[in-house]
Amino acid sequence: MSDQIISGLDGIDRCWWPGDHEDYIAYHDLEWGRPVTNEFRLFEKICLEGFQAGLSWLTILRKREAFRSSFEGFNPEIVANFKTKDVERLLQNKGIVRHRGKIESVINNAQKFLELKKEFDSFSTYIWTWEPKKISHKSGNSIPASTEESTALSKDLKKRGWSFVGPTTMYAFMQSVGLVNDHLLGCKFHTDIEEELHSFKRPIRKELL
């Protein structure tokens, strides 16, 4: 077994990175890598990955409920209409990351989300077109910071006017919403998610049905 697989007090073998933080373990077990199609959750994940840049994911995870409250549950139709006064209000909110550029990026990206959704029937359909071929990892050292697919996704989103969507940020997003399964071989949840992905129904554009 890899030294990056940790056997928890519950007897479960899992990836090393959640450590002994209960909230991080719950995120690892219940969310990370599981396929997501809910558009609000996909938009939320892209936004939070953008906020995470330069910080730890655990910091963002512990502020997630404050982010959700501040950004109306990451409903793009609402956030797209935020004004300058909303930006100023959010900059005073100690519960979130108070970074003007990142806050303004969420508003901009909400507007671009609505444009993209019209083109692809749903944002979920667009995102899942970027699913790469499956690669499994025995060690965290072999997990890349970015990939050809995350770079291509980043470029396409930037071309469409999105911001804070660099290749590394997009790979972290792909990991978190199930486009890739980067739980290590030997982690119980690698197998669980492989089974989930096997039966998972990918969204398809209506015109292709």
HUVEN-V54055 format. One record per residue. N is the residue number from 0. OMEGA is omega as a letter, one per 30 degrees, with the letter a starting at -180 (999 if undefined). Layout:
N,OMEGA
N,OMEGA
This chain:
0,l
1,l
2,l
3,l
4,a
5,l
6,a
7,l
8,l
9,l
10,a
11,l
12,a
13,l
14,a
15,a
16,l
17,a
18,l
19,l
20,a
21,a
22,l
23,l
24,l
25,l
26,l
27,a
28,a
29,a
30,a
31,l
32,l
33,a
34,a
35,l
36,l
37,a
38,l
39,a
40,l
41,l
42,l
43,a
44,l
45,a
46,a
47,l
48,l
49,l
50,a
51,a
52,a
53,a
54,l
55,l
56,l
57,l
58,a
59,a
60,a
61,l
62,a
63,a
64,l
65,l
66,a
67,l
68,a
69,a
70,l
71,l
72,a
73,l
74,a
75,a
76,l
77,a
78,a
79,a
80,l
81,a
82,l
83,a
84,l
85,l
86,a
87,l
88,a
89,l
90,l
91,a
92,a
93,a
94,a
95,l
96,a
97,a
98,a
99,a
100,a
101,l
102,l
103,l
104,l
105,l
106,l
107,a
108,l
109,l
110,l
111,l
112,a
113,l
114,a
115,a
116,l
117,a
118,a
119,a
120,l
121,l
122,l
123,l
124,l
125,a
126,a
127,l
128,a
129,l
130,a
131,l
132,a
133,l
134,l
135,a
136,l
137,a
138,l
139,l
140,a
141,l
142,a
143,l
144,l
145,a
146,l
147,a
148,a
149,l
150,l
151,l
152,l
153,a
154,a
155,l
156,l
157,l
158,l
159,l
160,l
161,l
162,a
163,a
164,l
165,a
166,l
167,l
168,a
169,l
170,l
171,l
172,a
173,l
174,a
175,a
176,l
177,l
178,l
179,l
180,a
181,l
182,a
183,l
184,a
185,l
186,a
187,a
188,l
189,l
190,l
191,a
192,l
193,l
194,l
195,l
196,a
197,a
198,a
199,l
200,l
201,l
202,a
203,l
204,a
205,a
206,l
207,a
208,999
